[in-house]
């Protein structure tokens, strides 16, 4: 069966992509954030994943307010990056794993999730920036992807509890896959931030640290409040924590924290990075 190696959780602020394009990774403003990826680079070099399952939120490339699926799963052989209006350089496209995508979709429907299936899908900074951070230097991406988009824009929003259940259902499907792929799971977005309105620039360090402290050992603790409560705690865009929650659900129960980094602000966002490793991967590395 497929081997779930672990999970990478990171902010996906488009300004990060701009800093990469300008070569500013070691500027004093940026280096505290970029340096947090050094242990992830070392881990990826050892883990050697074949596939990345990515929980993220679309920013208008595929869905807009008039048609916004709660959960959408890509089932394509390839995915292209496009300019979504931030002026970021368009990156190389991604290879998909359509067979694995369909297996996940079938498992989700069997578990009574009504997902939108996308046989054609563009990917935006919410997926591309985390890959630029994880595999810097450009060139071809070393993994195939299964993108899973979660609605964080149009109300009603999915609850944190439902997003954790989604992730657990994805993990169940992955563990039933008969291939031998090595899989890394991504959760992207956040942490606390608000881009507009009276609370523009809002950051809540207390809530961010609560999320990071509990994500590994007790993800259910993050589901005790509603999506609207998260907006109150973390800002209107801070709801992107549900992407982290879903990704954490896919990892299973036995995880160990390898690294974390928290830096404020990046643009007007509390930027964070975490690496959680599955228990079986830790044992494999120790052997």
Backbone as CSV, one residue per row, in Angstrom:
resi,resn,N_x,N_y,N_z,CA_x,CA_y,CA_z,C_x,C_y,C_z
1,UNK,0.842,-1.189,0.000,0.000,0.000,0.000,0.875,1.236,0.000
2,UNK,0.260,2.376,-0.255,0.984,3.643,-0.266,1.521,3.954,1.129
3,UNK,2.624,4.652,1.183,3.282,5.021,2.437,3.125,6.518,2.646
4,UNK,2.350,6.919,3.660,2.193,8.326,3.996,3.382,8.733,4.852
5,UNK,4.254,9.558,4.298,5.521,9.891,4.940,5.364,10.927,6.046
6,UNK,4.539,11.920,5.799,4.371,13.003,6.749,3.686,14.177,6.095
7,UNK,3.649,15.295,6.815,2.930,16.458,6.319,3.728,17.738,6.471
8,UNK,3.619,18.601,5.469,4.225,19.928,5.479,3.102,20.953,5.528
9,UNK,3.178,21.852,6.489,2.146,22.850,6.712,2.810,24.218,6.612
10,UNK,2.292,25.080,5.740,2.958,26.351,5.530,2.010,27.429,5.041
11,UNK,2.370,28.671,5.360,1.690,29.814,4.761,1.969,29.847,3.260
12,UNK,1.056,30.481,2.519,1.231,30.544,1.062,1.113,31.979,0.532
13,UNK,1.437,32.949,1.343,1.265,34.360,0.986,1.890,34.663,-0.381
14,UNK,1.167,35.290,-1.305,1.762,35.582,-2.618,3.019,36.439,-2.529
15,UNK,3.132,37.262,-1.480,4.352,38.063,-1.324,5.588,37.187,-1.204
16,UNK,5.422,35.957,-0.696,6.551,35.028,-0.615,7.052,34.704,-2.016
17,UNK,6.123,34.460,-2.934,6.508,34.201,-4.318,7.224,35.388,-4.941
18,UNK,6.780,36.595,-4.578,7.460,37.788,-5.075,8.877,37.884,-4.539
19,UNK,9.064,37.550,-3.268,10.405,37.574,-2.680,11.313,36.560,-3.364
20,UNK,10.781,35.386,-3.680,11.570,34.373,-4.383,11.972,34.897,-5.764
21,UNK,11.036,35.521,-6.459,11.319,36.036,-7.802,12.403,37.113,-7.771
22,UNK,12.455,37.867,-6.667,13.447,38.939,-6.554,14.737,38.484,-5.878
23,UNK,14.805,37.217,-5.473,15.994,36.698,-4.823,16.235,37.281,-3.443
24,UNK,15.146,37.526,-2.695,15.269,38.187,-1.397,15.219,37.220,-0.217
25,UNK,15.421,35.946,-0.452,15.250,34.953,0.613,16.099,35.231,1.848
26,UNK,17.280,35.833,1.677,18.165,36.089,2.814,18.176,37.547,3.251
27,UNK,17.268,38.351,2.713,17.108,39.706,3.238,16.626,39.630,4.692
28,UNK,17.003,40.581,5.542,16.616,40.511,6.954,15.109,40.364,7.178
29,UNK,14.309,40.991,6.324,12.850,40.888,6.482,12.358,39.472,6.233
30,UNK,13.000,38.776,5.297,12.498,37.491,4.828,13.202,36.277,5.420
31,UNK,14.459,36.410,5.770,15.225,35.222,6.139,14.664,34.463,7.338
32,UNK,14.077,35.118,8.363,13.526,34.323,9.466,12.442,33.341,9.018
33,UNK,11.739,33.691,7.940,10.740,32.758,7.415,11.384,31.689,6.533
34,UNK,12.188,32.086,5.574,12.779,31.117,4.654,13.693,30.127,5.372
35,UNK,14.378,30.570,6.417,15.266,29.666,7.146,14.497,28.516,7.797
36,UNK,13.211,28.726,8.035,12.402,27.657,8.614,12.223,26.463,7.699
37,UNK,12.590,26.614,6.419,12.449,25.504,5.481,13.701,24.638,5.373
38,UNK,14.775,25.022,6.027,15.997,24.223,5.930,15.798,22.792,6.423
39,UNK,15.158,22.568,7.586,14.918,21.177,7.998,13.962,20.433,7.074
40,UNK,13.050,21.148,6.430,12.141,20.502,5.480,12.910,20.055,4.249
41,UNK,13.846,20.858,3.780,14.670,20.462,2.635,15.443,19.183,2.958
42,UNK,16.018,19.116,4.153,16.775,17.914,4.543,15.852,16.709,4.627
43,UNK,14.669,16.918,5.189,13.727,15.806,5.336,13.265,15.296,3.974
44,UNK,12.938,16.197,3.067,12.482,15.781,1.739,13.571,15.025,0.986
45,UNK,14.818,15.428,1.169,15.919,14.741,0.492,16.028,13.292,0.961
46,UNK,15.667,13.043,2.212,15.695,11.681,2.749,14.408,10.931,2.455
47,UNK,13.269,11.624,2.590,11.969,10.959,2.434,11.667,10.580,0.986
48,UNK,12.081,11.404,0.035,11.927,11.135,-1.397,10.485,10.781,-1.788
49,UNK,9.545,11.695,-1.553,8.156,11.400,-1.929,7.971,11.329,-3.440
50,UNK,6.984,10.532,-3.861,6.593,10.424,-5.267,5.388,11.301,-5.581
51,UNK,4.516,11.472,-4.578,3.234,12.146,-4.770,3.020,13.118,-3.613
52,UNK,2.431,14.265,-3.914,2.002,15.217,-2.888,0.488,15.391,-2.986
53,UNK,-0.193,15.152,-1.886,-1.622,15.441,-1.774,-1.724,16.788,-1.079
54,UNK,-2.335,17.762,-1.749,-2.266,19.153,-1.295,-3.659,19.677,-0.965
55,UNK,-3.866,20.027,0.297,-5.090,20.697,0.736,-4.821,22.198,0.728
56,UNK,-5.601,22.933,-0.042,-5.371,24.367,-0.209,-6.695,25.030,-0.553
57,UNK,-6.673,26.334,-0.799,-7.887,27.034,-1.227,-7.613,27.801,-2.508
58,UNK,-8.538,27.714,-3.427,-8.437,28.385,-4.721,-8.760,29.873,-4.566
59,UNK,-8.037,30.709,-5.334,-8.220,32.163,-5.250,-8.799,32.741,-6.539
60,UNK,-9.693,32.021,-7.175,-10.400,32.560,-8.326,-9.954,32.027,-9.666
61,UNK,-8.943,31.150,-9.699,-8.543,30.561,-10.979,-9.583,29.573,-11.488
62,UNK,-10.171,28.807,-10.591,-11.135,27.778,-10.987,-12.561,28.110,-10.572
63,UNK,-12.723,28.721,-9.412,-14.050,28.925,-8.834,-14.184,30.380,-8.396
64,UNK,-15.395,30.906,-8.542,-15.664,32.251,-8.058,-16.920,32.203,-7.197
65,UNK,-17.371,33.369,-6.740,-18.454,33.387,-5.762,-19.753,32.816,-6.300
66,UNK,-19.919,32.827,-7.620,-21.168,32.309,-8.182,-21.166,30.783,-8.283
67,UNK,-19.993,30.172,-8.198,-19.892,28.700,-8.259,-18.714,28.290,-7.393
68,UNK,-19.013,27.940,-6.139,-17.953,27.660,-5.179,-18.203,26.319,-4.486
69,UNK,-17.554,25.257,-4.940,-17.736,23.967,-4.275,-17.112,23.980,-2.885
70,UNK,-17.720,23.255,-1.986,-17.150,23.150,-0.646,-15.827,22.401,-0.676
71,UNK,-15.808,21.259,-1.368,-14.595,20.465,-1.539,-14.468,20.076,-3.008
72,UNK,-13.300,20.281,-3.594,-13.069,19.926,-4.997,-11.746,19.170,-5.101
73,UNK,-11.765,18.065,-5.832,-10.575,17.223,-5.972,-10.159,17.180,-7.435
74,UNK,-8.898,17.473,-7.693,-8.376,17.386,-9.045,-8.181,15.945,-9.470
75,UNK,-8.572,15.643,-10.711,-8.416,14.291,-11.260,-7.873,14.402,-12.677
76,UNK,-6.780,15.131,-12.820,-6.207,15.404,-14.138,-4.815,14.782,-14.240
77,UNK,-4.348,14.661,-15.455,-2.990,14.160,-15.685,-1.947,15.258,-15.539
78,UNK,-2.392,16.530,-15.621,-1.470,17.643,-15.470,-2.234,18.867,-14.995
79,UNK,-1.500,19.782,-14.378,-2.084,21.005,-13.836,-1.147,22.159,-14.166
80,UNK,-1.723,23.239,-14.685,-0.921,24.388,-15.067,-1.116,25.528,-14.081
81,UNK,-0.051,26.268,-13.850,-0.099,27.486,-13.070,-0.483,28.642,-14.011
82,UNK,-1.205,29.621,-13.484,-1.607,30.774,-14.292,-1.471,32.039,-13.461
83,UNK,-1.396,33.176,-14.130,-1.308,34.464,-13.453,-2.685,34.823,-12.917
84,UNK,-2.786,34.939,-11.592,-4.082,35.249,-10.976,-4.193,36.701,-10.555
85,UNK,-3.229,37.542,-10.981,-3.347,38.959,-10.710,-2.362,39.520,-9.707
86,UNK,-1.468,38.689,-9.155,-0.483,39.166,-8.197,0.842,39.537,-8.864
87,UNK,0.946,39.335,-10.159,2.181,39.642,-10.854,3.288,38.643,-10.609
88,UNK,2.951,37.455,-10.147,3.960,36.436,-9.875,4.359,35.736,-11.174
89,UNK,5.624,35.390,-11.350,6.016,34.632,-12.543,5.286,33.296,-12.592
90,UNK,4.804,32.938,-13.773,4.131,31.651,-13.938,5.180,30.544,-13.841
91,UNK,4.892,29.534,-13.035,5.833,28.445,-12.782,5.537,27.249,-13.685
92,UNK,6.490,26.325,-13.719,6.290,25.090,-14.471,5.035,24.372,-14.004
93,UNK,4.398,23.676,-14.926,3.217,22.906,-14.588,3.562,21.683,-13.753
94,UNK,2.524,21.009,-13.286,2.670,19.857,-12.404,2.094,18.617,-13.075
95,UNK,2.740,17.496,-12.875,2.175,16.220,-13.289,1.142,15.780,-12.262
96,UNK,0.018,15.273,-12.754,-0.990,14.739,-11.857,-0.864,13.239,-11.707
97,UNK,-1.651,12.692,-10.816,-1.760,11.239,-10.647,-3.245,10.907,-10.678
98,UNK,-3.780,10.865,-11.898,-5.229,10.751,-12.060,-5.770,9.470,-11.450
99,UNK,-5.021,8.370,-11.561,-5.508,7.103,-11.008,-5.669,7.202,-9.491
100,UNK,-4.679,7.779,-8.819,-4.789,7.946,-7.373,-5.895,8.942,-7.028
101,UNK,-6.025,10.004,-7.817,-7.110,10.965,-7.580,-8.466,10.288,-7.620
102,UNK,-8.698,9.453,-8.628,-9.992,8.777,-8.731,-10.210,7.819,-7.570
103,UNK,-9.161,7.182,-7.123,-9.287,6.294,-5.961,-9.709,7.096,-4.734
104,UNK,-9.107,8.265,-4.545,-9.484,9.119,-3.420,-10.922,9.590,-3.567
105,UNK,-11.291,10.029,-4.764,-12.663,10.495,-5.002,-13.675,9.394,-4.710
106,UNK,-13.400,8.202,-5.199,-14.312,7.088,-4.943,-14.426,6.804,-3.446
107,UNK,-13.294,6.877,-2.723,-13.338,6.667,-1.286,-14.120,7.749,-0.571
108,UNK,-13.960,8.999,-1.008,-14.691,10.090,-0.374,-16.193,9.971,-0.592
109,UNK,-16.591,9.634,-1.810,-18.020,9.471,-2.073,-18.576,8.299,-1.268
110,UNK,-17.800,7.228,-1.175,-18.238,6.087,-0.362,-18.408,6.498,1.101
111,UNK,-17.579,7.426,1.554,-17.691,7.922,2.927,-18.640,9.106,3.042
112,UNK,-19.448,9.321,2.002,-20.548,10.280,2.000,-20.098,11.741,1.967
113,UNK,-18.953,11.995,1.314,-18.562,13.356,0.988,-18.983,13.649,-0.448
114,UNK,-19.700,14.742,-0.623,-20.160,15.138,-1.955,-19.133,16.114,-2.538
115,UNK,-18.164,15.568,-3.260,-17.060,16.375,-3.767,-17.285,16.738,-5.228
116,UNK,-16.705,17.857,-5.627,-16.659,18.237,-7.037,-15.403,17.634,-7.649
117,UNK,-15.577,16.945,-8.761,-14.458,16.296,-9.446,-14.005,17.174,-10.602
118,UNK,-12.725,17.499,-10.632,-12.189,18.431,-11.625,-11.189,17.706,-12.517
119,UNK,-11.611,17.392,-13.747,-10.705,16.736,-14.687,-9.860,17.748,-15.458
120,UNK,-10.097,19.026,-15.181,-9.257,20.113,-15.688,-9.197,21.152,-14.589
121,UNK,-7.989,21.589,-14.228,-7.851,22.444,-13.054,-6.556,23.250,-13.151
122,UNK,-6.633,24.539,-12.862,-5.453,25.376,-12.733,-5.057,25.440,-11.259
123,UNK,-3.780,25.709,-10.989,-3.329,25.837,-9.610,-2.713,27.221,-9.407
124,UNK,-3.013,27.816,-8.252,-2.556,29.181,-7.990,-1.486,29.197,-6.901
125,UNK,-1.222,30.409,-6.353,-0.116,30.550,-5.402,-0.285,29.694,-4.161
126,UNK,-1.523,29.334,-3.824,-1.746,28.542,-2.622,-1.109,27.163,-2.715
127,UNK,-0.909,26.681,-3.922,-0.202,25.420,-4.138,1.228,25.661,-4.612
128,UNK,1.417,26.641,-5.474,2.724,26.831,-6.107,3.762,27.358,-5.120
129,UNK,3.403,28.361,-4.312,4.378,28.930,-3.383,4.913,27.885,-2.405
130,UNK,4.075,27.032,-1.799,4.637,25.994,-0.935,5.603,25.052,-1.653
131,UNK,5.378,24.811,-2.932,6.310,23.962,-3.679,7.608,24.703,-3.958
132,UNK,7.530,25.985,-4.256,8.752,26.768,-4.431,9.574,26.789,-3.139
133,UNK,8.897,26.844,-2.003,9.586,26.821,-0.722,10.203,25.462,-0.423
134,UNK,9.503,24.419,-0.793,9.949,23.066,-0.459,11.024,22.554,-1.402
135,UNK,10.918,22.906,-2.672,11.903,22.475,-3.680,12.402,23.711,-4.424
136,UNK,13.265,24.514,-3.786,13.713,25.767,-4.400,14.619,25.514,-5.595
137,UNK,14.731,26.533,-6.421,15.681,26.476,-7.528,15.061,26.320,-8.894
138,UNK,13.754,26.109,-8.967,13.118,25.960,-10.270,13.319,24.576,-10.860
139,UNK,13.036,24.450,-12.121,13.113,23.148,-12.778,11.810,22.385,-12.652
140,UNK,11.862,21.105,-12.968,10.677,20.262,-12.914,10.392,19.834,-11.476
141,UNK,9.133,19.814,-11.121,8.763,19.377,-9.780,8.995,17.875,-9.631
142,UNK,9.518,17.425,-8.502,9.894,16.018,-8.361,8.758,15.091,-7.968
143,UNK,7.542,15.620,-7.807,6.410,14.800,-7.379,5.218,15.027,-8.300
144,UNK,4.339,14.042,-8.346,3.022,14.207,-8.937,2.089,14.749,-7.855
145,UNK,1.010,15.379,-8.251,0.148,16.002,-7.245,-1.297,15.528,-7.357
146,UNK,-1.963,15.574,-6.207,-3.418,15.450,-6.117,-3.894,16.694,-5.362
147,UNK,-4.433,17.702,-6.063,-4.888,18.924,-5.393,-6.315,18.774,-4.854
148,UNK,-6.513,19.215,-3.611,-7.833,19.175,-2.981,-8.130,20.581,-2.461
149,UNK,-9.079,21.257,-3.097,-9.407,22.642,-2.757,-10.578,22.685,-1.784
150,UNK,-10.433,23.513,-0.761,-11.457,23.697,0.266,-11.961,25.134,0.195
151,UNK,-13.263,25.320,0.257,-13.849,26.656,0.222,-13.536,27.408,1.513
152,UNK,-12.793,28.504,1.404,-12.550,29.376,2.549,-13.049,30.797,2.264
153,UNK,-13.888,30.947,1.244,-14.270,32.274,0.770,-15.766,32.525,0.891
154,UNK,-16.561,31.650,0.325,-17.997,31.888,0.204,-18.738,31.187,1.341
155,UNK,-19.461,31.984,2.137,-20.240,31.398,3.223,-21.493,30.736,2.670
156,UNK,-21.915,29.614,3.268,-21.404,28.997,4.492,-20.106,28.231,4.266
157,UNK,-19.176,28.353,5.214,-17.892,27.680,5.142,-17.982,26.303,5.803
158,UNK,-17.183,25.358,5.339,-17.192,24.056,6.005,-16.616,24.177,7.416
159,UNK,-17.142,23.390,8.319,-16.678,23.461,9.699,-15.297,22.831,9.838
160,UNK,-14.522,23.245,10.835,-13.243,22.574,11.091,-13.411,21.073,11.325
161,UNK,-14.480,20.690,12.001,-14.727,19.276,12.259,-14.926,18.514,10.956
162,UNK,-15.668,19.115,10.018,-15.907,18.458,8.733,-14.617,18.372,7.916
163,UNK,-13.771,19.389,8.013,-12.506,19.370,7.279,-11.566,18.308,7.843
164,UNK,-11.561,18.138,9.163,-10.752,17.073,9.750,-11.269,15.714,9.302
165,UNK,-12.592,15.564,9.255,-13.169,14.304,8.782,-12.814,14.057,7.318
166,UNK,-12.817,15.120,6.508,-12.406,14.981,5.109,-10.978,14.450,5.029
167,UNK,-10.082,15.058,5.777,-8.695,14.611,5.750,-8.556,13.170,6.181
168,UNK,-9.276,12.789,7.218,-9.202,11.401,7.682,-9.731,10.434,6.621
169,UNK,-10.758,10.846,5.892,-11.271,10.002,4.816,-10.251,9.887,3.681
170,UNK,-9.537,10.990,3.382,-8.479,10.931,2.371,-7.369,9.993,2.835
171,UNK,-6.988,10.089,4.102,-5.970,9.190,4.630,-6.389,7.735,4.544
172,UNK,-7.645,7.474,4.839,-8.176,6.112,4.721,-8.063,5.610,3.288
173,UNK,-8.405,6.471,2.332,-8.301,6.081,0.920,-6.852,5.820,0.535
174,UNK,-5.938,6.665,1.006,-4.531,6.472,0.674,-4.018,5.140,1.220
175,UNK,-4.432,4.811,2.413,-3.947,3.560,3.015,-4.540,2.327,2.356
176,UNK,-5.611,2.508,1.597,-6.195,1.366,0.876,-5.695,1.276,-0.565
177,UNK,-4.889,2.232,-0.983,-4.340,2.246,-2.343,-3.323,1.127,-2.482
178,UNK,-3.391,0.399,-3.585,-2.545,-0.781,-3.752,-1.166,-0.479,-4.335
179,UNK,-0.920,0.777,-4.693,0.398,1.135,-5.195,1.408,1.274,-4.067
180,UNK,2.658,1.510,-4.438,3.721,1.641,-3.439,4.251,3.077,-3.371
181,UNK,3.418,4.048,-3.757,3.849,5.441,-3.761,4.214,5.932,-2.351
182,UNK,5.197,6.808,-2.323,5.587,7.499,-1.109,4.937,8.885,-1.159
183,UNK,4.093,9.178,-0.169,3.194,10.333,-0.248,3.503,11.334,0.857
184,UNK,3.624,12.596,0.472,3.692,13.696,1.423,2.394,14.489,1.300
185,UNK,1.883,14.942,2.435,0.640,15.701,2.478,0.978,17.158,2.796
186,UNK,0.356,18.079,2.080,0.538,19.504,2.334,-0.772,20.101,2.847
187,UNK,-0.652,20.997,3.821,-1.739,21.883,4.215,-1.227,23.302,4.109
188,UNK,-1.883,24.159,3.326,-1.328,25.481,3.067,-2.302,26.588,3.455
189,UNK,-1.716,27.758,3.804,-2.534,28.912,4.127,-2.243,29.453,5.513
190,UNK,-2.806,30.611,5.808,-2.715,31.187,7.135,-1.299,31.568,7.546
191,UNK,-1.090,31.703,8.804,-2.061,31.499,9.871,-2.940,32.744,10.015
192,UNK,-3.019,33.372,11.180,-3.978,34.456,11.343,-3.642,35.630,10.424
193,UNK,-4.655,36.129,9.747,-4.509,37.353,8.960,-5.867,37.796,8.433
194,UNK,-5.968,39.076,8.197,-7.151,39.662,7.572,-6.689,40.744,6.611
195,UNK,-7.200,40.679,5.396,-6.724,41.558,4.339,-7.539,42.829,4.161
196,UNK,-8.740,42.879,4.731,-9.606,44.027,4.446,-10.479,44.344,5.652
197,UNK,-11.219,45.416,5.515,-12.155,45.805,6.560,-11.478,46.473,7.748
198,UNK,-12.237,46.683,8.814,-11.743,47.391,9.989,-10.600,46.653,10.677
199,UNK,-10.538,45.335,10.500,-9.485,44.555,11.168,-8.362,44.187,10.211
200,UNK,-8.207,44.902,9.126,-7.113,44.611,8.197,-5.784,44.656,8.947
201,UNK,-4.985,43.627,8.747,-3.710,43.518,9.447,-3.787,42.788,10.771
202,UNK,-4.967,42.280,11.114,-5.162,41.601,12.398,-4.340,40.310,12.467
203,UNK,-3.616,40.110,13.567,-2.851,38.891,13.829,-3.098,38.480,15.279
204,UNK,-3.302,37.192,15.507,-3.574,36.664,16.843,-2.533,35.595,17.173
205,UNK,-1.430,36.001,17.807,-0.364,35.062,18.127,-0.840,33.955,19.059
206,UNK,-1.691,34.296,19.996,-2.168,33.288,20.949,-2.879,32.154,20.230
207,UNK,-3.789,32.504,19.315,-4.519,31.458,18.600,-3.582,30.681,17.683
208,UNK,-2.662,31.350,17.025,-1.720,30.662,16.142,-0.903,29.628,16.918
209,UNK,-0.402,30.017,18.085,0.387,29.080,18.880,-0.467,27.923,19.383
210,UNK,-1.716,28.196,19.717,-2.633,27.125,20.097,-2.767,26.107,18.968
211,UNK,-2.925,26.603,17.744,-3.063,25.694,16.600,-1.796,24.872,16.401
212,UNK,-0.644,25.503,16.476,0.602,24.789,16.237,0.898,23.797,17.362
213,UNK,0.554,24.160,18.588,0.793,23.259,19.711,-0.077,22.006,19.647
214,UNK,-1.281,22.145,19.109,-2.233,21.035,19.126,-2.346,20.280,17.811
215,UNK,-1.837,20.840,16.723,-2.023,20.208,15.417,-1.522,18.765,15.415
216,UNK,-0.347,18.535,15.937,0.196,17.185,15.954,-0.487,16.273,16.950
217,UNK,-0.446,16.595,18.261,-0.946,15.649,19.254,-2.456,15.593,19.394
218,UNK,-3.167,16.664,19.087,-4.605,16.693,19.361,-5.339,17.553,18.342
219,UNK,-5.400,17.122,17.071,-6.057,17.958,16.060,-7.530,18.212,16.347
220,UNK,-8.179,17.319,17.100,-9.590,17.543,17.421,-9.784,18.807,18.247
221,UNK,-8.728,19.237,18.955,-8.833,20.464,19.746,-9.098,21.676,18.865
222,UNK,-8.667,21.605,17.599,-8.863,22.718,16.671,-10.274,22.747,16.093
223,UNK,-11.071,21.722,16.381,-12.408,21.627,15.802,-13.507,21.970,16.808
224,UNK,-13.131,22.454,17.984,-14.124,22.710,19.027,-14.886,24.002,18.808
225,UNK,-14.418,24.827,17.871,-15.129,26.060,17.559,-15.568,26.028,16.097
226,UNK,-16.490,26.895,15.749,-17.050,26.916,14.403,-16.132,27.670,13.447
227,UNK,-16.454,27.593,12.164,-15.712,28.360,11.167,-15.832,29.854,11.434
228,UNK,-17.013,30.322,11.822,-17.185,31.744,12.112,-16.387,32.159,13.343
229,UNK,-16.274,31.269,14.321,-15.443,31.561,15.483,-13.980,31.684,15.086
230,UNK,-13.536,30.856,14.132,-12.157,30.970,13.657,-11.938,32.319,12.981
231,UNK,-12.897,32.772,12.191,-12.791,34.100,11.571,-12.625,35.161,12.653
232,UNK,-13.362,35.031,13.738,-13.235,35.985,14.839,-11.856,35.886,15.488
233,UNK,-11.365,34.682,15.688,-10.091,34.465,16.359,-8.889,34.799,15.477
234,UNK,-8.990,34.503,14.170,-7.806,34.526,13.304,-7.916,35.474,12.126
235,UNK,-9.044,36.168,11.990,-9.226,37.038,10.843,-9.939,36.325,9.716
236,UNK,-10.467,37.089,8.771,-11.298,36.499,7.716,-10.521,35.542,6.837
237,UNK,-9.224,35.797,6.629,-8.411,34.857,5.846,-7.735,33.824,6.730
238,UNK,-7.755,34.025,8.030,-7.214,33.028,8.948,-7.982,31.719,8.931
239,UNK,-9.176,31.734,8.319,-9.953,30.496,8.184,-9.188,29.451,7.377
240,UNK,-8.136,29.867,6.683,-7.331,28.905,5.920,-6.712,27.828,6.803
241,UNK,-6.775,27.985,8.122,-6.297,26.924,9.012,-7.038,25.620,8.750
242,UNK,-8.236,25.670,8.162,-8.950,24.416,7.885,-8.187,23.556,6.886
243,UNK,-7.355,24.182,6.027,-6.517,23.387,5.121,-5.487,22.581,5.911
244,UNK,-4.921,23.195,6.934,-3.982,22.491,7.819,-4.704,21.358,8.553
245,UNK,-5.904,21.650,9.039,-6.660,20.659,9.799,-6.960,19.442,8.934
246,UNK,-7.385,19.675,7.680,-7.683,18.560,6.776,-6.426,17.752,6.486
247,UNK,-5.327,18.442,6.213,-4.079,17.737,5.921,-3.632,16.909,7.120
248,UNK,-3.792,17.475,8.306,-3.417,16.718,9.510,-4.256,15.450,9.624
249,UNK,-5.530,15.527,9.281,-6.380,14.350,9.357,-5.901,13.218,8.472
250,UNK,-5.307,13.555,7.325,-4.856,12.525,6.391,-3.651,11.753,6.907
251,UNK,-2.936,12.305,7.890,-1.706,11.659,8.354,-1.953,10.475,9.269
252,UNK,-3.121,10.380,9.849,-3.365,9.321,10.820,-3.035,9.787,12.221
253,UNK,-3.086,8.869,13.165,-2.963,9.246,14.569,-1.524,9.399,15.040
254,UNK,-0.624,8.608,14.520,0.742,8.525,15.044,1.666,9.442,14.257
255,UNK,1.934,10.629,14.816,2.832,11.573,14.153,3.818,12.135,15.171
256,UNK,4.924,12.638,14.659,5.911,13.305,15.500,6.285,14.625,14.853
257,UNK,6.408,15.669,15.659,6.810,16.964,15.124,8.310,16.979,14.874
258,UNK,8.697,17.337,13.654,10.107,17.425,13.284,10.605,18.857,13.398
259,UNK,9.809,19.816,12.948,10.237,21.215,13.017,9.022,22.122,12.965
260,UNK,9.231,23.341,13.448,8.226,24.398,13.306,8.921,25.745,13.256
261,UNK,8.248,26.698,12.633,8.772,28.061,12.531,7.585,29.014,12.514
262,UNK,7.708,30.117,13.230,6.640,31.123,13.297,7.286,32.498,13.214
263,UNK,6.811,33.319,12.267,7.428,34.626,12.049,6.352,35.634,11.677
264,UNK,6.368,36.783,12.335,5.408,37.846,12.025,6.141,39.180,11.885
265,UNK,5.597,39.990,10.948,4.643,39.601,9.907,5.359,39.322,8.598
266,UNK,4.737,38.572,7.740,5.076,38.514,6.326,3.910,39.173,5.603
267,UNK,4.155,40.298,4.963,3.061,41.145,4.506,2.236,41.477,5.753
268,UNK,0.962,41.124,5.799,0.183,41.334,7.022,-0.290,40.005,7.600
269,UNK,0.548,38.982,7.464,0.174,37.617,7.817,1.133,37.040,8.851
270,UNK,0.582,36.265,9.764,1.410,35.466,10.658,1.865,34.233,9.881
271,UNK,3.117,34.234,9.458,3.628,33.175,8.587,4.191,32.043,9.428
272,UNK,3.832,30.834,9.084,4.224,29.681,9.889,4.535,28.493,9.010
273,UNK,5.365,27.610,9.556,5.743,26.377,8.867,5.865,25.273,9.903
274,UNK,5.335,24.103,9.576,5.503,22.930,10.439,5.778,21.708,9.583
275,UNK,6.504,20.762,10.158,6.740,19.465,9.535,6.386,18.388,10.545
276,UNK,5.422,17.558,10.198,5.033,16.414,11.015,5.367,15.148,10.248
277,UNK,5.946,14.188,10.935,6.352,12.939,10.310,5.512,11.804,10.864
278,UNK,5.115,10.899,9.986,4.355,9.750,10.454,5.253,8.841,11.280
279,UNK,4.643,8.126,12.227,5.423,7.260,13.091,6.198,6.206,12.343
280,UNK,5.601,5.659,11.288,6.286,4.609,10.522,7.508,5.162,9.796
281,UNK,7.431,6.421,9.355,8.577,7.035,8.688,9.707,7.257,9.680
282,UNK,9.364,7.671,10.911,10.396,7.867,11.930,11.108,6.553,12.228
283,UNK,10.360,5.462,12.318,10.960,4.160,12.568,11.849,3.727,11.408
284,UNK,11.392,4.032,10.175,12.157,3.677,8.994,13.492,4.408,8.973
285,UNK,13.459,5.702,9.357,14.701,6.469,9.361,15.653,5.993,10.454
286,UNK,15.084,5.522,11.565,15.920,5.082,12.672,16.545,3.713,12.426
287,UNK,15.933,2.940,11.526,16.423,1.568,11.284,17.777,1.567,10.582
